[in-house]
Amino acid sequence: MFRNARFYRIKTEWPKTEDDLSEQLDNAAFRPCGPYTELSSGWEAPADELPDLLCRRLSGADLLQLRSQNRVLPAAAIREALEERVVDWEERMQEKPSARQQRKLKAELREELLPKALLKSERVRGFYIHKYAVLVIDAASETKAERFLDRLRGAFGSLEAVPVNYSKPVSDWLNSLFLGGSSEGFDLGRECRMQEPTLGGAVVNWKDIDLADTSIRQHVTDGMKIERLALQYDDVLTCVMDQNGVLTKLKLVGSEGSAADGDVADEIGALAKMDAEFVLLSATLANMLESLKTELGNFA
């Protein structure tokens, strides 16, 4: 369901009920791109079976889905069409167009081509954990997460959101865990990235390898710092955590797809299957936040 997790503390009051939240999100609901609109973003129902609800509240967490749609105008296609337009100009005017005129021709060309451009949609999900007032966004890049937050501000009118930080640095904890330190609920995976602390220092990536090997740990003992580390949490979830606490490569243990998945969804219903996955994921990440607070101190 989620591949990434970026955590943000929400310091603005959150709507009390599912209906209230859905009504708020409707202030910035998704609208398809118009003929001359290059990008449109807004909230849509996270469950196809419940198209009128722009959120899904289950077990103390609210699931949201942002849809962004843009018109695809390949730069190469614009360049080729512009070349033809410039040739036509030269034939009519018997001179080469100035740089200013070429910019004008390009702008006119984009305006002509935009309504004919193909549409492409991207969806980003997130959920709010009521117990911790924390929003989790499934975004690999900070830019996508900021777009999610911006549209949430558009729906709420205002929103104070800051990345989750702890009293102790995540990087120090990752280094300690890598070197064999104990941590309740967390076990080492088989992937990491380390870097020398000096400016432009060497970077080493390890994948599918026993990180407890003495020769690998020696690099950190000698001064390299862990940037990303694969972890398994509570025998339920695997992920890679970076030094800012951002999670990538999220996977619930035993959730690998199989040919029977479609049959299961048909039998219990797609909505019930989605709900079950969401409840398990949100509860696991909520428990992980509690464990991280134990290891790193309260939110800073």
Summary of the structure (lengths in Angstrom):
residues: 300
radius of gyration: 24.3
end to end distance: 28.9
largest distance: 78.2
contacts: 863
relative contact order: 0.16
helix: 38%
strand: 28%
